[in-house]
Amino acid sequence: MRALVFLLFLIPGPWLAAEESSSRQVEFGLKVAQKGLWQEARFRFERAVALEPANTAALNDLAVSLEQMGEFAEARKVMGMAVCIGMLI
Protein backbone atom coordinates (compact mmCIF):
# COMPACT_ATOMS: atom_id res chain seq x y z
CA MET A 1 0.00 0.00 0.00
CA ARG A 2 2.80 2.45 0.84
CA ALA A 3 4.44 1.75 -2.51
CA LEU A 4 1.21 2.69 -4.29
CA VAL A 5 0.93 5.97 -2.38
CA PHE A 6 4.58 6.71 -3.13
CA LEU A 7 4.07 6.05 -6.84
CA LEU A 8 1.14 8.46 -6.94
CA PHE A 9 3.52 11.24 -5.96
CA LEU A 10 5.92 10.32 -8.77
CA ILE A 11 3.28 10.38 -11.51
CA PRO A 12 2.73 13.89 -12.88
CA GLY A 13 -0.87 14.95 -12.81
CA PRO A 14 -2.98 17.99 -13.60
CA TRP A 15 -1.68 19.77 -10.49
CA LEU A 16 1.82 19.72 -12.00
CA ALA A 17 0.62 21.30 -15.24
CA ALA A 18 -1.08 24.06 -13.27
CA GLU A 19 2.13 24.78 -11.34
CA GLU A 20 4.10 24.93 -14.54
CA SER A 21 1.85 27.37 -16.40
CA SER A 22 3.44 30.52 -17.70
CA SER A 23 0.84 32.75 -16.08
CA ARG A 24 1.40 31.18 -12.66
CA GLN A 25 5.13 31.69 -12.98
CA VAL A 26 4.58 35.36 -13.88
CA GLU A 27 2.14 35.75 -10.99
CA PHE A 28 4.65 34.34 -8.53
CA GLY A 29 7.46 36.38 -10.08
CA LEU A 30 5.48 39.56 -9.55
CA LYS A 31 4.88 38.69 -5.90
CA VAL A 32 8.55 38.17 -5.17
CA ALA A 33 9.53 41.23 -7.22
CA GLN A 34 7.31 43.36 -5.00
CA LYS A 35 9.42 42.12 -2.09
CA GLY A 36 12.63 43.07 -3.88
CA LEU A 37 13.68 39.47 -4.49
CA TRP A 38 14.90 40.14 -8.02
CA GLN A 39 16.91 36.94 -8.52
CA GLU A 40 13.86 34.79 -7.75
CA ALA A 41 11.65 37.04 -9.87
CA ARG A 42 14.08 36.69 -12.77
CA PHE A 43 14.05 32.92 -12.40
CA ARG A 44 10.24 32.86 -12.49
CA PHE A 45 10.02 35.16 -15.51
CA GLU A 46 12.65 33.11 -17.34
CA ARG A 47 10.64 29.98 -16.56
CA ALA A 48 7.47 31.65 -17.88
CA VAL A 49 9.24 32.58 -21.12
CA ALA A 50 10.58 29.03 -21.46
CA LEU A 51 7.04 27.70 -21.12
CA GLU A 52 5.52 30.32 -23.43
CA PRO A 53 8.11 32.15 -25.56
CA ALA A 54 5.57 34.61 -27.04
CA ASN A 55 4.37 35.80 -23.61
CA THR A 56 5.11 39.51 -23.93
CA ALA A 57 4.15 40.22 -20.32
CA ALA A 58 6.70 37.66 -19.10
CA LEU A 59 9.35 39.11 -21.41
CA ASN A 60 8.61 42.63 -20.19
CA ASP A 61 8.77 41.54 -16.55
CA LEU A 62 11.99 39.67 -17.23
CA ALA A 63 13.47 42.84 -18.74
CA VAL A 64 12.48 44.82 -15.64
CA SER A 65 14.06 42.25 -13.33
CA LEU A 66 17.26 42.29 -15.40
CA GLU A 67 17.32 46.08 -15.23
CA GLN A 68 16.88 45.98 -11.45
CA MET A 69 19.84 43.61 -11.26
CA GLY A 70 22.00 45.97 -13.30
CA GLU A 71 22.09 43.82 -16.45
CA PHE A 72 21.13 46.67 -18.76
CA ALA A 73 22.32 45.23 -22.09
CA GLU A 74 20.45 41.98 -21.49
CA ALA A 75 17.36 43.91 -20.33
CA ARG A 76 17.43 45.97 -23.54
CA LYS A 77 17.70 42.79 -25.63
CA VAL A 78 14.77 41.11 -23.87
CA MET A 79 12.65 44.26 -24.10
CA GLY A 80 13.37 44.37 -27.83
CA MET A 81 12.11 40.80 -28.13
CA ALA A 82 8.91 41.74 -26.28
CA VAL A 83 8.34 44.71 -28.59
CA CYS A 84 8.93 42.64 -31.72
CA ILE A 85 6.56 39.90 -30.61
CA GLY A 86 3.99 42.51 -29.56
CA MET A 87 4.09 44.00 -33.05
CA LEU A 88 3.36 40.59 -34.57
CA ILE A 89 0.34 39.92 -32.36
Summary of the structure (lengths in Angstrom):
residues: 89
radius of gyration: 16.2
end to end distance: 51.4
largest distance: 55.2
contacts: 239
relative contact order: 0.12
helix: 81%
strand: 0%
